[in-house]
Amino acid sequence: MTTFVLMKMPLLFLFIFSTILASNAQVLDSTRIVKVLSFNILHGSTTNGDFDLDVLADLIQSTDADLVALQEVDFKTNRAKKYDLVTELGWRTQMAPIFGRAMPYDGGEYGEGILSRFSFHATKNIGLPFIEGQEPRAALQAEVLLPSSDTVVFIGTHLSHEGPEGRILQVKKINQLIAEGGKPTILAGDLNDVPGSEAIEILEKHWTATYDKENPEGTYSSTKPERKIDYVMVYPKENWQVLKREVICDPIASDHCVYLVSLYLVGR
């Protein structure tokens, strides 16, 4: 009898220990998890030089993202065969689309796009300051209602590629947007600058980065991702928890890798 009891003791101890761990583990409310994707779509053209929106849609769907910030989005341009690219991708992915114009281009328009699994409460397209002679840029903003009934703001943008001066002007304007908001906010996009640069440092005075600052994973190019220029950031810090981040490189879909981040909205 004594031997039997002693043999059972390790199993009993293991059961009790596992129960304590389970009770102390954080239980996440799935309705507060948001998967965010930043994707520069190369104006709808693959790196093969053809025009295959199904390749882009398949990549988006494979990530199971809830919110997608699209950059280099054409709206009925000649080079995009007069397609409204974000609407076409919305139809293929079964997500709600919205386009924000940054400038007229090639018989149509060029700018930002957002795809969302959630309906839009409100949307706004904000022109960003730019240096004369450089491409205009925009920040496309959407207010969405999560399944948890929490409202969050999602901003997609694409900063100037011509030089740091334009990007510095643009990030200062973006920082003003959160001061005017008050809701938990996500920023995503191709920021055309690397960690530690002046523009990124200005942003990160207010926004919280989701990448590993000790070892930032490259997002450009998709064939040799040596530079991190695609980002997801959150504000305010106390409202967000990063669950997972992933860089996915498809050398055909775009010259950029996509950056996927799973976020958890902490209860307020």
Stockholm file with secondary structure:
# STOCKHOLM 1.0

chainA/1-268         MTTFVLMKMPLLFLFIFSTILASNAQVLDSTRIVKVLSFNILHGSTTNGDFDLDVLADLIQSTDADLVALQEVDFKTNRAKKYDLVTELGWRTQMAPIFGRAMPYDGGEYGEGILSRFSFHATKNIGLPFIEGQEPRAALQAEVLLPSSDTVVFIGTHLSHEGPEGRILQVKKINQLIAEGGKPTILAGDLNDVPGSEAIEILEKHWTATYDKENPEGTYSSTKPERKIDYVMVYPKENWQVLKREVICDPIASDHCVYLVSLYLVGR
#=GR chainA/1-268 SS CHHHHHHHHHHHHHHHHHHHHHHHSCCCCGGGEEEEEEEECGGGCCTTSCCCHHHHHHHHHHHTCSEEEEEEEEESCTTTTTCBHHHHHHHHHTCEEEEEEEEEETTEEEEEEEEESSCEEEEEEEEECCCTTSCCEEEEEEEEECTTSCEEEEEEEECCSSCHHHHHHHHHHHHHHHHHHCSCEEEEEECSSCTTSHHHHHHTTTSEECSCTTSCCCCBCSSSCCBCCEEEEEESGGGEEEEEEEEECCTTTCSBCEEEEEEEECCC
#=GC SS_cons         CHHHHHHHHHHHHHHHHHHHHHHHSCCCCGGGEEEEEEEECGGGCCTTSCCCHHHHHHHHHHHTCSEEEEEEEEESCTTTTTCBHHHHHHHHHTCEEEEEEEEEETTEEEEEEEEESSCEEEEEEEEECCCTTSCCEEEEEEEEECTTSCEEEEEEEECCSSCHHHHHHHHHHHHHHHHHHCSCEEEEEECSSCTTSHHHHHHTTTSEECSCTTSCCCCBCSSSCCBCCEEEEEESGGGEEEEEEEEECCTTTCSBCEEEEEEEECCC
//
